[in-house]
């Protein structure tokens, strides 16, 4: 104690305890990577003070906006599983690996995006491109709308999952077929070739990159 000049075990009985100053809390890596027009909201608080988070838009996000790549550790097994998040895998050097995010310092903000329970609430599609996983908006996202994701058709096959699904409690059933609306063709910026789907365009663009 600097007041009475004694070395003590524990607090000084005459002058009391020290005033403790706490370090400033630093956000995790994943939270720091969140774009300025997105925000995290606590949707539920579970036992042990566990927060269930969702990613919400703060302004209008245009259709065909790409996010990524998803940041995670390549692993042969998952160390952290959350039923509300997508399980993601990539093909690297002929092997299939999980993108594992055991904690918030091992990933980016995309680890907080929850899976879509049905086609109506899906705003993002997840797909693999050149060994990385990206999310792309499938429709304009209005402010205060939660970003929710499901697999693209080709990636769903890779993940051995349904391309379109609906989840009611613990049951998962295919959605009834719906009439497809006409969409604009996907155009390659290098050679102006057109493609019916985004996945075909991405595969085509890999050829350009290989030639370069």
LUMMARZA-193833 format. One record per residue (C-alpha): x, y, z. Coordinates in nm, 2 decimals, decimal comma, padded with zeros to 4 digits. Each point is the difference from the previous one (the first is absolute). Layout:
<pts>
[[X; Y; Z]]
...
</pts>
This chain:
<pts>
[[00,00; 00,00; 00,00]]
[[00,15; 00,33; -00,11]]
[[-00,18; 00,19; 00,28]]
[[00,13; -00,20; 00,30]]
[[00,32; -00,13; -00,17]]
[[-00,07; -00,37; 00,06]]
[[00,00; -00,31; -00,22]]
[[-00,32; -00,19; 00,06]]
[[-00,17; -00,31; -00,12]]
[[-00,33; 00,12; -00,12]]
[[-00,16; 00,34; 00,06]]
[[00,12; 00,24; 00,26]]
[[-00,24; -00,01; 00,31]]
[[00,08; 00,37; 00,08]]
[[-00,03; 00,16; -00,35]]
[[-00,22; -00,26; -00,18]]
[[00,02; -00,16; -00,34]]
[[00,16; 00,16; -00,31]]
[[-00,22; 00,16; -00,27]]
[[00,01; -00,24; -00,29]]
[[00,01; 00,14; -00,35]]
[[-00,13; -00,24; -00,27]]
[[00,15; -00,03; -00,35]]
[[-00,22; 00,12; -00,29]]
[[-00,20; -00,29; -00,16]]
[[00,12; -00,06; -00,35]]
[[-00,25; -00,14; -00,25]]
[[00,09; -00,34; -00,16]]
[[00,15; -00,02; -00,34]]
[[-00,33; -00,12; -00,14]]
[[-00,19; 00,30; 00,13]]
[[00,26; 00,24; -00,12]]
[[-00,04; -00,12; -00,36]]
[[-00,37; 00,08; -00,01]]
[[-00,07; 00,24; -00,29]]
[[-00,13; 00,34; 00,11]]
[[-00,35; -00,05; -00,15]]
[[-00,06; -00,32; 00,20]]
[[-00,06; -00,04; 00,37]]
[[-00,01; -00,29; 00,25]]
[[-00,31; -00,05; 00,22]]
[[-00,05; -00,22; 00,29]]
[[-00,30; -00,22; -00,08]]
[[00,02; -00,23; 00,30]]
[[00,19; -00,04; 00,33]]
[[00,05; -00,37; 00,10]]
[[00,14; -00,17; 00,31]]
[[00,35; 00,11; 00,09]]
[[-00,05; 00,34; -00,15]]
[[00,03; -00,14; -00,35]]
[[-00,12; 00,25; -00,26]]
[[-00,18; -00,10; -00,32]]
[[00,09; 00,27; -00,25]]
[[-00,15; 00,09; -00,34]]
[[00,14; 00,23; -00,27]]
[[-00,24; 00,28; -00,12]]
[[00,02; 00,26; -00,27]]
[[00,02; 00,36; 00,09]]
[[-00,07; 00,12; -00,35]]
[[-00,13; -00,14; -00,33]]
[[00,25; -00,27; -00,14]]
[[-00,03; -00,06; -00,37]]
[[-00,06; -00,33; -00,16]]
[[00,31; -00,18; -00,12]]
[[00,22; 00,15; 00,27]]
[[00,28; -00,24; 00,09]]
[[00,15; -00,05; 00,34]]
[[00,31; -00,19; 00,09]]
[[00,19; -00,21; 00,00]]
[[-00,11; -00,17; 00,31]]
[[00,29; -00,02; 00,25]]
[[00,06; -00,32; 00,20]]
[[00,25; -00,26; 00,09]]
[[00,04; -00,30; -00,23]]
[[-00,08; -00,31; 00,20]]
[[-00,10; -00,36; -00,06]]
[[-00,26; 00,03; 00,28]]
[[-00,20; 00,28; 00,16]]
[[00,09; 00,11; 00,35]]
[[-00,30; 00,23; 00,03]]
[[-00,35; -00,09; -00,14]]
[[-00,30; 00,23; 00,01]]
[[-00,33; -00,13; -00,15]]
[[-00,10; 00,35; -00,10]]
[[00,31; 00,05; -00,22]]
[[00,10; -00,16; -00,33]]
[[00,27; -00,27; 00,00]]
[[00,25; 00,10; -00,27]]
[[00,26; -00,21; -00,17]]
[[00,25; 00,07; -00,28]]
[[00,21; -00,21; -00,24]]
[[00,38; 00,06; 00,05]]
[[00,27; -00,20; -00,17]]
[[-00,24; -00,29; -00,06]]
[[-00,12; -00,01; 00,36]]
[[-00,33; 00,11; 00,15]]
[[00,04; 00,22; 00,31]]
[[-00,24; 00,18; 00,23]]
[[00,02; 00,37; 00,05]]
[[00,02; -00,01; 00,38]]
[[-00,05; 00,31; 00,23]]
[[00,06; -00,12; 00,36]]
[[-00,02; 00,36; 00,12]]
[[-00,06; 00,36; -00,13]]
[[00,38; 00,06; -00,05]]
[[00,02; -00,28; -00,25]]
[[-00,26; 00,13; -00,25]]
[[-00,16; 00,31; -00,14]]
[[-00,35; 00,14; 00,03]]
[[-00,15; -00,26; -00,24]]
[[00,02; -00,25; 00,28]]
[[-00,30; 00,18; 00,17]]
[[-00,23; -00,04; -00,31]]
[[-00,28; -00,24; 00,09]]
[[-00,14; -00,26; -00,24]]
[[-00,33; 00,06; -00,18]]
[[-00,29; -00,22; 00,12]]
[[-00,19; 00,04; -00,33]]
[[00,02; 00,16; -00,34]]
[[-00,18; 00,31; 00,10]]
[[00,24; 00,11; 00,27]]
[[00,31; -00,09; -00,20]]
[[00,20; 00,31; -00,11]]
[[00,34; -00,15; -00,07]]
[[00,13; -00,30; -00,19]]
[[00,33; -00,17; 00,10]]
[[00,23; -00,15; -00,26]]
[[00,36; -00,10; -00,05]]
[[00,22; 00,18; -00,25]]
[[00,37; -00,08; -00,05]]
[[00,04; -00,16; 00,34]]
[[-00,19; 00,27; 00,19]]
[[-00,36; 00,04; 00,12]]
[[-00,19; 00,31; -00,08]]
[[-00,35; 00,13; 00,08]]
[[-00,20; 00,19; -00,26]]
[[-00,33; 00,18; 00,04]]
[[-00,29; -00,16; -00,20]]
[[-00,23; 00,30; 00,03]]
[[00,01; 00,35; 00,13]]
[[00,02; 00,01; 00,38]]
[[-00,19; 00,27; 00,18]]
[[00,11; 00,18; 00,32]]
[[-00,06; -00,19; 00,32]]
[[-00,02; -00,33; -00,19]]
[[00,21; -00,29; 00,12]]
[[00,25; -00,15; -00,24]]
[[-00,06; -00,38; -00,03]]
[[00,18; -00,25; -00,22]]
[[-00,04; -00,34; -00,16]]
[[00,21; -00,20; -00,25]]
[[00,00; 00,07; -00,38]]
[[-00,11; -00,30; -00,21]]
[[00,35; -00,12; -00,10]]
[[00,14; 00,06; 00,35]]
[[-00,30; -00,19; 00,16]]
[[00,11; -00,31; -00,20]]
[[00,36; 00,04; 00,12]]
[[-00,13; 00,03; 00,36]]
[[-00,25; -00,28; -00,06]]
[[-00,29; 00,22; 00,10]]
[[-00,33; 00,11; -00,15]]
[[00,02; 00,29; -00,24]]
[[-00,33; 00,14; 00,13]]
[[-00,15; -00,09; 00,33]]
[[-00,25; 00,10; 00,27]]
[[00,05; -00,07; 00,37]]
[[-00,30; -00,04; 00,24]]
[[00,13; -00,07; 00,35]]
[[00,21; -00,32; -00,05]]
[[-00,14; -00,10; -00,34]]
[[00,16; 00,09; -00,33]]
[[-00,21; -00,04; -00,32]]
[[00,05; 00,12; -00,36]]
[[-00,20; 00,30; -00,11]]
[[-00,26; -00,05; -00,27]]
[[00,13; 00,11; -00,35]]
[[-00,07; 00,36; -00,08]]
[[-00,01; 00,17; -00,34]]
[[00,33; 00,17; -00,08]]
[[-00,01; 00,36; -00,09]]
[[00,21; 00,11; -00,31]]
[[00,34; 00,13; 00,10]]
[[00,26; 00,20; -00,18]]
[[00,29; -00,21; -00,13]]
[[00,34; 00,00; 00,18]]
[[00,26; 00,17; -00,22]]
[[00,37; -00,06; 00,01]]
[[00,19; 00,33; 00,03]]
[[00,30; -00,14; -00,19]]
[[-00,16; -00,15; -00,31]]
[[-00,36; 00,11; 00,02]]
[[-00,13; -00,36; -00,01]]
[[-00,34; -00,06; 00,17]]
[[-00,10; -00,27; 00,24]]
[[-00,33; -00,11; 00,15]]
[[00,13; -00,03; 00,36]]
[[00,25; 00,17; 00,22]]
[[00,18; -00,34; 00,07]]
[[00,06; -00,05; -00,37]]
[[00,14; 00,35; -00,03]]
[[00,24; -00,06; 00,30]]
[[00,13; -00,32; -00,16]]
[[00,05; 00,18; -00,33]]
[[00,20; 00,28; 00,17]]
[[00,23; -00,26; 00,16]]
[[00,11; -00,09; -00,36]]
[[00,10; 00,37; -00,06]]
[[00,20; 00,00; 00,32]]
[[00,18; -00,32; -00,09]]
[[00,10; 00,14; -00,34]]
[[00,14; 00,32; 00,17]]
</pts>
